[in-house]
Amino acid sequence: MGTSTSQRSPATREWDLVRELYQQPNPAPGEVVGRIVAALDEAARRRLHDAASVRCLDAVLHGSATLAQPGAALPVGEPSTGMPALDLASSLRATAQESIARDRVASLTGSLALDAIIPTVLESLGPTPTWTEYPAETVLSLYSRYTRERDLAGLVGQFCGHDLDRVFRYYVTRDLSDFVGQPAMPTVAEAARLVAGVGDFCRLRGSLPTLRRREQDLQEIVTLPREVRVKELQPLTEETIRAGLANLTGG
């Protein structure tokens, strides 16, 4: 489930407009993102909330619900990193990966969503690098509060932002190497700055908690058996991703 960049973007007029920006000095990340959103056909949009991505979101949410139960304890990393926050994040990623493998729904977008889990969990605990210093009981309290304080929608928003961050970095990276060395982008450093700028833009714009009105639904879904959870989360994941794409363009 790698994220190979060998496959180029489709040869359509909309994607040609995206590639035109790479031939201009210092293209604005927001403009690049806007053109990419416009270039995505319906099939590409559906892939962003596919079965693998749903299982990644499920791991993020169910992890909070599990830790909110009386007597809950943090999972212990194997091997432990010595940082409870990172152990928790790695454990939830492993849970999602196992769920994807069990159901045989692996995909490229699922691989990108998997990579969004660890930063989502760490960011949810507070500003870095503070989380590196948190003892286990603090990590448990901070992550479970999204369930206890009825803010699972906020956690969904954070995951969406990090997911779109990685998706759009992928979209840019798969074409950008063709333009490195040209006058507008003479070195790899310029390319890296654009990729980072696009990712940051997507993370900030895509992380709005669009499911506030569905909080009760989320609270109920996280208590269900896994197979039922992922089924019930499918339409909510689609709603979140499509709203996130709209947020990227100011819609």
Secondary structure, 3 states (H helix, E strand, C coil): CCCCCCCCCCCCHHHHHHHHHCCCCCCCHHHHHHHHHHHCCHHHHHHCCCHHHHHHHHHHHHHHHHHCCCCCCCCCCCCCCCCHHHHHHHHHHHHHHHHHHHHCCCCHHHHHHHHHHHHHHHHHCCCCCHHHHCCHHHHHHHHHHHHHCCCHHHHHHHHHHHHHHHHHHHHHHHHHCCCCCECCECCHHHHHHHHHHHHHHHHHHCCCCCCHHHHHHHHHHCCCCHHHHHHHHHHHHHHHHHHHHHHHCCC
